[in-house]
């Protein structure tokens, strides 16, 4: 398919899990009515609240959240990227921050578990230790679909460009970056980093975000974006819970990759050798 339409849903998720999920499912309905092919959601789509409740709200990877998204995907014949939810880890006091890609037949195509965890302290303004509650994933995940090859990541991963280069070299041409960027970092870094990942990897970037103040958490920045492979912002959300749509033009992407072959010119062998020699 040379072109398809993506919806990026900007959510103001709070600490009522089912209410958040119901609103997300209504966005799938809205996207289907608009003729969208792929619907995407932000990080922590079903719960943003007290971190001590992560274990309580976590569920199996194929639990109720994924099942309800799958039913809606099958009903409308659309792809759904769930954003992230908290996945149970047997015999652990931590959870995974997990996303899933669901096909139009309702089958789960793959899962991704957030690799880079948000452990930071910024001048007393933002202090978080995600690793105290969340275990890191260990796999870089790309998903081949009839639309495009999707590269999966979550929020803080955005600051680690080699993850994206690896996905692009594995064929990813649409990078999905669901996020709950803090207001403190988002106002300065969000758009710049997203455009950089698009330019570096000659890929579309679809970045659905959380917006608004949160229970027991920092305010989130929002500004959901879709960026094209030349680094142009082709769609940008206003400061409210909303859905935006954009056309992904795979032919245009291939033209850019043909004319400026930076992915082919990259030399990961040199990077690995340099790291080993240190």
C-alpha atoms as a printed R data frame, in Angstrom:
    type eleno elety resid chain resno       x       y      z
1   ATOM     1    CA   UNK     A     1   0.000   0.000  0.000
2   ATOM     2    CA   UNK     A     2   1.561   3.277 -1.129
3   ATOM     3    CA   UNK     A     3  -0.514   5.454  1.193
4   ATOM     4    CA   UNK     A     4  -2.521   4.907  4.340
5   ATOM     5    CA   UNK     A     5  -4.077   7.008  7.075
6   ATOM     6    CA   UNK     A     6  -2.983   6.931 10.700
7   ATOM     7    CA   UNK     A     7  -4.799   8.307 13.723
8   ATOM     8    CA   UNK     A     8  -2.785   9.464 16.745
9   ATOM     9    CA   UNK     A     9  -4.971   9.764 19.835
10  ATOM    10    CA   UNK     A    10  -3.951  12.231 22.525
11  ATOM    11    CA   UNK     A    11  -5.307  11.086 25.888
12  ATOM    12    CA   UNK     A    12  -5.735  12.693 29.296
13  ATOM    13    CA   UNK     A    13  -5.654   9.400 31.202
14  ATOM    14    CA   UNK     A    14  -6.197   9.525 34.970
15  ATOM    15    CA   UNK     A    15  -6.422   6.784 37.617
16  ATOM    16    CA   UNK     A    16  -9.732   5.178 36.560
17  ATOM    17    CA   UNK     A    17  -8.583   2.285 34.386
18  ATOM    18    CA   UNK     A    18 -11.900   1.321 32.803
19  ATOM    19    CA   UNK     A    19 -12.902   4.920 32.111
20  ATOM    20    CA   UNK     A    20  -9.580   5.494 30.337
21  ATOM    21    CA   UNK     A    21 -10.016   2.325 28.287
22  ATOM    22    CA   UNK     A    22 -13.610   3.202 27.372
23  ATOM    23    CA   UNK     A    23 -12.497   6.589 26.037
24  ATOM    24    CA   UNK     A    24  -9.693   4.951 24.061
25  ATOM    25    CA   UNK     A    25 -12.122   2.458 22.518
26  ATOM    26    CA   UNK     A    26 -14.403   5.320 21.508
27  ATOM    27    CA   UNK     A    27 -11.438   6.835 19.645
28  ATOM    28    CA   UNK     A    28 -11.084   3.571 17.701
29  ATOM    29    CA   UNK     A    29 -14.737   3.932 16.689
30  ATOM    30    CA   UNK     A    30 -14.181   7.558 15.673
31  ATOM    31    CA   UNK     A    31 -11.055   6.665 13.705
32  ATOM    32    CA   UNK     A    32 -12.876   3.892 11.846
33  ATOM    33    CA   UNK     A    33 -15.659   6.301 10.860
34  ATOM    34    CA   UNK     A    34 -12.966   8.631  9.491
35  ATOM    35    CA   UNK     A    35 -11.546   5.870  7.291
36  ATOM    36    CA   UNK     A    36  -8.317   5.414  9.249
37  ATOM    37    CA   UNK     A    37  -6.145   2.311  8.692
38  ATOM    38    CA   UNK     A    38  -4.009   2.431 11.885
39  ATOM    39    CA   UNK     A    39  -5.045   3.832 15.282
40  ATOM    40    CA   UNK     A    40  -2.344   4.643 17.861
41  ATOM    41    CA   UNK     A    41  -2.427   5.568 21.549
42  ATOM    42    CA   UNK     A    42  -0.036   7.095 24.123
43  ATOM    43    CA   UNK     A    43   2.014   5.596 26.921
44  ATOM    44    CA   UNK     A    44   0.070   4.462 30.013
45  ATOM    45    CA   UNK     A    45  -3.188   4.732 28.128
46  ATOM    46    CA   UNK     A    46  -5.206   2.860 30.777
47  ATOM    47    CA   UNK     A    47  -3.719   4.252 34.001
48  ATOM    48    CA   UNK     A    48  -1.822   7.312 35.182
49  ATOM    49    CA   UNK     A    49  -1.880   7.555 38.962
50  ATOM    50    CA   UNK     A    50  -0.208   6.438 42.171
51  ATOM    51    CA   UNK     A    51   2.784   4.242 41.351
52  ATOM    52    CA   UNK     A    52   1.999   2.019 44.333
53  ATOM    53    CA   UNK     A    53  -1.042   0.794 42.365
54  ATOM    54    CA   UNK     A    54   0.925  -0.415 39.327
55  ATOM    55    CA   UNK     A    55   0.771  -4.037 40.499
56  ATOM    56    CA   UNK     A    56  -2.955  -3.712 41.143
57  ATOM    57    CA   UNK     A    57  -3.783  -2.372 37.665
58  ATOM    58    CA   UNK     A    58  -1.327  -4.626 35.804
59  ATOM    59    CA   UNK     A    59  -2.650  -7.555 33.810
60  ATOM    60    CA   UNK     A    60  -1.353 -10.369 31.576
61  ATOM    61    CA   UNK     A    61  -0.127  -9.325 28.142
62  ATOM    62    CA   UNK     A    62  -3.256 -10.861 26.613
63  ATOM    63    CA   UNK     A    63  -5.546  -9.534 29.335
64  ATOM    64    CA   UNK     A    64  -8.697  -7.444 29.211
65  ATOM    65    CA   UNK     A    65  -7.067  -4.328 27.736
66  ATOM    66    CA   UNK     A    66  -5.638  -6.106 24.705
67  ATOM    67    CA   UNK     A    67  -8.757  -8.244 24.309
68  ATOM    68    CA   UNK     A    68 -11.032  -5.189 24.185
69  ATOM    69    CA   UNK     A    69  -8.769  -3.398 21.717
70  ATOM    70    CA   UNK     A    70  -8.641  -6.595 19.640
71  ATOM    71    CA   UNK     A    71 -12.427  -6.854 19.539
72  ATOM    72    CA   UNK     A    72 -12.667  -3.260 18.329
73  ATOM    73    CA   UNK     A    73  -9.884  -3.783 15.743
74  ATOM    74    CA   UNK     A    74 -11.696  -6.843 14.380
75  ATOM    75    CA   UNK     A    75 -15.067  -5.073 14.373
76  ATOM    76    CA   UNK     A    76 -13.741  -2.198 12.269
77  ATOM    77    CA   UNK     A    77 -11.022  -4.017 10.287
78  ATOM    78    CA   UNK     A    78  -8.252  -1.619 11.403
79  ATOM    79    CA   UNK     A    79  -4.792  -1.961 12.891
80  ATOM    80    CA   UNK     A    80  -4.506  -0.805 16.516
81  ATOM    81    CA   UNK     A    81  -1.392   0.089 18.456
82  ATOM    82    CA   UNK     A    82  -2.539   0.008 22.062
83  ATOM    83    CA   UNK     A    83  -0.165   2.576 23.478
84  ATOM    84    CA   UNK     A    84   1.306   1.152 26.651
85  ATOM    85    CA   UNK     A    85  -0.253  -0.561 29.649
86  ATOM    86    CA   UNK     A    86   1.168  -2.300 32.704
87  ATOM    87    CA   UNK     A    87   1.844  -5.996 32.238
88  ATOM    88    CA   UNK     A    88   2.117  -8.445 35.122
89  ATOM    89    CA   UNK     A    89   5.406 -10.255 35.715
90  ATOM    90    CA   UNK     A    90   4.931 -13.527 37.625
91  ATOM    91    CA   UNK     A    91   6.557 -13.558 41.080
92  ATOM    92    CA   UNK     A    92   7.820  -9.972 40.736
93  ATOM    93    CA   UNK     A    93   7.128  -6.735 42.565
94  ATOM    94    CA   UNK     A    94   7.576  -4.846 39.295
95  ATOM    95    CA   UNK     A    95   5.644  -4.699 36.022
96  ATOM    96    CA   UNK     A    96   6.475  -4.234 32.354
97  ATOM    97    CA   UNK     A    97   5.491  -1.080 30.477
98  ATOM    98    CA   UNK     A    98   4.116  -2.868 27.420
99  ATOM    99    CA   UNK     A    99   2.533  -2.063 24.080
100 ATOM   100    CA   UNK     A   100   0.875  -4.330 21.521
101 ATOM   101    CA   UNK     A   101   0.157  -4.147 17.802
102 ATOM   102    CA   UNK     A   102  -3.125  -5.745 16.775
103 ATOM   103    CA   UNK     A   103  -4.060  -6.619 13.204
104 ATOM   104    CA   UNK     A   104  -7.417  -5.937 11.519
105 ATOM   105    CA   UNK     A   105  -8.419  -9.552 12.200
106 ATOM   106    CA   UNK     A   106  -8.025  -8.965 15.943
107 ATOM   107    CA   UNK     A   107  -4.822 -11.008 16.248
108 ATOM   108    CA   UNK     A   108  -1.881  -9.648 18.255
109 ATOM   109    CA   UNK     A   109   1.094  -9.272 15.911
110 ATOM   110    CA   UNK     A   110   3.696  -8.522 18.589
111 ATOM   111    CA   UNK     A   111   4.406  -6.958 21.968
112 ATOM   112    CA   UNK     A   112   7.079  -4.451 22.968
113 ATOM   113    CA   UNK     A   113   8.306  -3.862 26.521
114 ATOM   114    CA   UNK     A   114   9.925  -0.496 27.234
115 ATOM   115    CA   UNK     A   115  13.709  -0.868 27.186
116 ATOM   116    CA   UNK     A   116  14.927   2.449 28.635
117 ATOM   117    CA   UNK     A   117  13.463   3.469 32.004
118 ATOM   118    CA   UNK     A   118  12.984   7.039 33.193
119 ATOM   119    CA   UNK     A   119  15.278   7.417 36.214
120 ATOM   120    CA   UNK     A   120  16.056  11.121 36.471
121 ATOM   121    CA   UNK     A   121  16.387  14.123 38.756
122 ATOM   122    CA   UNK     A   122  16.261  17.556 37.161
123 ATOM   123    CA   UNK     A   123  17.084  20.411 39.503
124 ATOM   124    CA   UNK     A   124  14.354  19.501 41.962
125 ATOM   125    CA   UNK     A   125  11.653  20.027 39.313
126 ATOM   126    CA   UNK     A   126  11.221  16.426 38.162
127 ATOM   127    CA   UNK     A   127  12.322  13.346 40.042
128 ATOM   128    CA   UNK     A   128  11.312   9.873 38.949
129 ATOM   129    CA   UNK     A   129  12.676   6.361 39.324
130 ATOM   130    CA   UNK     A   130  10.660   4.273 36.917
131 ATOM   131    CA   UNK     A   131  12.925   1.267 37.520
132 ATOM   132    CA   UNK     A   132  11.644   1.001 41.106
133 ATOM   133    CA   UNK     A   133   8.257  -0.086 39.730
134 ATOM   134    CA   UNK     A   134   8.920  -1.182 36.160
135 ATOM   135    CA   UNK     A   135  11.285  -3.847 34.799
136 ATOM   136    CA   UNK     A   136  13.041  -3.135 31.489
137 ATOM   137    CA   UNK     A   137  12.417  -5.129 28.350
138 ATOM   138    CA   UNK     A   138  15.339  -6.592 26.449
139 ATOM   139    CA   UNK     A   139  14.133  -6.753 22.843
140 ATOM   140    CA   UNK     A   140  14.056  -4.319 19.947
141 ATOM   141    CA   UNK     A   141  10.814  -4.973 18.074
142 ATOM   142    CA   UNK     A   142   9.727  -4.280 14.510
143 ATOM   143    CA   UNK     A   143   6.393  -5.451 13.109
144 ATOM   144    CA   UNK     A   144   5.743  -6.083  9.432
145 ATOM   145    CA   UNK     A   145   2.204  -5.205  8.347
146 ATOM   146    CA   UNK     A   146   0.393  -4.714  5.062
147 ATOM   147    CA   UNK     A   147   0.692  -0.961  5.668
148 ATOM   148    CA   UNK     A   148   4.351  -0.534  6.647
149 ATOM   149    CA   UNK     A   149   7.000  -1.973  8.920
150 ATOM   150    CA   UNK     A   150   6.448  -0.489 12.369
151 ATOM   151    CA   UNK     A   151   9.267   0.210 14.810
152 ATOM   152    CA   UNK     A   152   8.097   0.093 18.422
153 ATOM   153    CA   UNK     A   153   9.336   2.215 21.310
154 ATOM   154    CA   UNK     A   154   7.974   4.057 24.334
155 ATOM   155    CA   UNK     A   155   8.640   7.590 25.620
156 ATOM   156    CA   UNK     A   156  12.128   7.739 27.213
157 ATOM   157    CA   UNK     A   157  13.438   5.427 24.465
158 ATOM   158    CA   UNK     A   158  13.247   8.536 22.277
159 ATOM   159    CA   UNK     A   159  16.537   9.758 23.761
160 ATOM   160    CA   UNK     A   160  18.485   6.700 22.567
161 ATOM   161    CA   UNK     A   161  19.019   7.039 18.799
162 ATOM   162    CA   UNK     A   162  20.741   3.708 18.252
163 ATOM   163    CA   UNK     A   163  17.523   1.893 19.092
164 ATOM   164    CA   UNK     A   164  15.826   3.689 16.201
165 ATOM   165    CA   UNK     A   165  18.708   3.184 13.797
166 ATOM   166    CA   UNK     A   166  18.612  -0.534 14.569
167 ATOM   167    CA   UNK     A   167  14.895  -0.654 13.833
168 ATOM   168    CA   UNK     A   168  15.315   1.300 10.588
169 ATOM   169    CA   UNK     A   169  18.088  -1.017  9.442
170 ATOM   170    CA   UNK     A   170  15.705  -3.914 10.104
171 ATOM   171    CA   UNK     A   171  13.225  -2.321  7.733
172 ATOM   172    CA   UNK     A   172  11.110  -0.078  9.968
173 ATOM   173    CA   UNK     A   173   9.755   2.889  8.050
174 ATOM   174    CA   UNK     A   174   7.107   4.102 10.530
175 ATOM   175    CA   UNK     A   175   8.356   4.663 14.080
176 ATOM   176    CA   UNK     A   176   5.705   4.625 16.813
177 ATOM   177    CA   UNK     A   177   6.617   6.592 19.947
178 ATOM   178    CA   UNK     A   178   3.774   6.645 22.491
179 ATOM   179    CA   UNK     A   179   4.712   8.930 25.358
180 ATOM   180    CA   UNK     A   180   3.845  10.670 28.591
181 ATOM   181    CA   UNK     A   181   6.532  13.358 28.360
182 ATOM   182    CA   UNK     A   182   6.655  15.672 31.356
183 ATOM   183    CA   UNK     A   183   5.862  19.332 30.840
184 ATOM   184    CA   UNK     A   184   9.358  20.225 32.129
185 ATOM   185    CA   UNK     A   185  11.217  18.272 29.432
186 ATOM   186    CA   UNK     A   186   8.572  18.269 26.725
187 ATOM   187    CA   UNK     A   187   8.474  22.014 26.206
188 ATOM   188    CA   UNK     A   188  12.148  22.006 25.165
189 ATOM   189    CA   UNK     A   189  12.910  18.523 23.838
190 ATOM   190    CA   UNK     A   190   9.796  16.743 22.538
191 ATOM   191    CA   UNK     A   191   9.464  18.111 19.021
192 ATOM   192    CA   UNK     A   192  13.217  18.444 18.473
193 ATOM   193    CA   UNK     A   193  13.887  14.805 19.347
194 ATOM   194    CA   UNK     A   194  10.970  13.501 17.275
195 ATOM   195    CA   UNK     A   195  12.081  15.429 14.203
196 ATOM   196    CA   UNK     A   196  15.649  14.230 14.700
197 ATOM   197    CA   UNK     A   197  14.573  10.567 14.838
198 ATOM   198    CA   UNK     A   198  12.558  11.060 11.636
199 ATOM   199    CA   UNK     A   199  15.432  12.733  9.780
200 ATOM   200    CA   UNK     A   200  18.135  10.330 10.984
201 ATOM   201    CA   UNK     A   201  16.151   7.248 10.022
202 ATOM   202    CA   UNK     A   202  14.282   8.606  6.999
203 ATOM   203    CA   UNK     A   203  11.067   7.357  8.549
204 ATOM   204    CA   UNK     A   204   7.675   8.660  9.528
205 ATOM   205    CA   UNK     A   205   7.319   9.236 13.264
206 ATOM   206    CA   UNK     A   206   3.912   8.867 14.904
207 ATOM   207    CA   UNK     A   207   3.999  10.088 18.507
208 ATOM   208    CA   UNK     A   208   0.687   9.946 20.430
209 ATOM   209    CA   UNK     A   209   1.062  11.649 23.800
210 ATOM   210    CA   UNK     A   210  -0.531  12.144 27.182
211 ATOM   211    CA   UNK     A   211  -1.838  15.649 27.948
212 ATOM   212    CA   UNK     A   212  -2.856  17.287 31.211
213 ATOM   213    CA   UNK     A   213  -2.305  17.132 34.968
214 ATOM   214    CA   UNK     A   214  -2.160  13.647 36.490
215 ATOM   215    CA   UNK     A   215  -2.928  12.151 39.902
216 ATOM   216    CA   UNK     A   216   0.345  11.592 41.816
217 ATOM   217    CA   UNK     A   217   2.444  12.487 38.784
218 ATOM   218    CA   UNK     A   218   3.933  15.443 36.925
219 ATOM   219    CA   UNK     A   219   1.822  17.310 34.330
220 ATOM   220    CA   UNK     A   220   2.302  15.955 30.823
221 ATOM   221    CA   UNK     A   221   3.167  17.995 27.761
222 ATOM   222    CA   UNK     A   222   0.957  16.567 25.019
223 ATOM   223    CA   UNK     A   223   1.482  18.046 21.532
224 ATOM   224    CA   UNK     A   224   0.994  14.718 19.759
225 ATOM   225    CA   UNK     A   225   2.895  14.812 16.455
226 ATOM   226    CA   UNK     A   226   3.230  13.080 13.116
227 ATOM   227    CA   UNK     A   227   6.539  13.867 11.397
228 ATOM   228    CA   UNK     A   228   7.509  12.945  7.845
229 ATOM   229    CA   UNK     A   229  10.885  11.464  6.771
230 ATOM   230    CA   UNK     A   230  12.236  14.910  5.866
231 ATOM   231    CA   UNK     A   231  11.569  16.150  9.396
232 ATOM   232    CA   UNK     A   232   8.446  18.184  8.602
233 ATOM   233    CA   UNK     A   233   5.637  18.190 11.142
234 ATOM   234    CA   UNK     A   234   2.576  17.126  9.136
235 ATOM   235    CA   UNK     A   235   0.099  17.007 12.040
236 ATOM   236    CA   UNK     A   236   0.139  18.427 15.565
237 ATOM   237    CA   UNK     A   237  -2.447  18.199 18.324
238 ATOM   238    CA   UNK     A   238  -3.821  21.103 20.304
239 ATOM   239    CA   UNK     A   239  -3.689  21.126 24.112
240 ATOM   240    CA   UNK     A   240  -6.658  18.871 24.826
241 ATOM   241    CA   UNK     A   241  -7.717  15.261 24.540
242 ATOM   242    CA   UNK     A   242  -8.163  14.781 20.812
243 ATOM   243    CA   UNK     A   243  -7.480  12.639 17.765
244 ATOM   244    CA   UNK     A   244  -5.494  13.789 14.770
245 ATOM   245    CA   UNK     A   245  -5.049  12.029 11.440
246 ATOM   246    CA   UNK     A   246  -2.325  12.095  8.810
247 ATOM   247    CA   UNK     A   247  -1.557  10.364  5.534
248 ATOM   248    CA   UNK     A   248   1.561   8.193  5.475
249 ATOM   249    CA   UNK     A   249   3.017   8.220  1.952
250 ATOM   250    CA   UNK     A   250   5.316   5.215  1.607
251 ATOM   251    CA   UNK     A   251   6.314   6.159 -1.972
252 ATOM   252    CA   UNK     A   252   7.533   9.557 -0.737
253 ATOM   253    CA   UNK     A   253   9.505   7.819  2.010
254 ATOM   254    CA   UNK     A   254  11.134   5.467 -0.497
255 ATOM   255    CA   UNK     A   255  12.066   8.423 -2.706
256 ATOM   256    CA   UNK     A   256  13.879  10.037  0.209
257 ATOM   257    CA   UNK     A   257  15.699   6.820  1.086
258 ATOM   258    CA   UNK     A   258  16.740   6.375 -2.544
259 ATOM   259    CA   UNK     A   259  18.015   9.937 -2.963
260 ATOM   260    CA   UNK     A   260  19.893  10.193  0.357
261 ATOM   261    CA   UNK     A   261  21.088   6.749  1.400
262 ATOM   262    CA   UNK     A   262  22.177   7.439  4.971
263 ATOM   263    CA   UNK     A   263  20.845   4.127  6.254
264 ATOM   264    CA   UNK     A   264  22.999   2.293  3.722
265 ATOM   265    CA   UNK     A   265  26.029   4.442  4.551
266 ATOM   266    CA   UNK     A   266  25.855   3.811  8.315
267 ATOM   267    CA   UNK     A   267  28.752   1.706  9.656
268 ATOM   268    CA   UNK     A   268  27.633  -0.162 12.777
269 ATOM   269    CA   UNK     A   269  30.749  -2.350 12.551
270 ATOM   270    CA   UNK     A   270  32.870   0.723 13.315
271 ATOM   271    CA   UNK     A   271  30.663   1.714 16.240
272 ATOM   272    CA   UNK     A   272  30.869  -1.750 17.763
273 ATOM   273    CA   UNK     A   273  34.638  -1.969 17.268
274 ATOM   274    CA   UNK     A   274  35.125   1.433 18.881
275 ATOM   275    CA   UNK     A   275  33.034   0.408 21.902
276 ATOM   276    CA   UNK     A   276  34.938  -2.855 22.310
277 ATOM   277    CA   UNK     A   277  38.308  -1.059 22.262
278 ATOM   278    CA   UNK     A   278  37.440   1.320 25.085
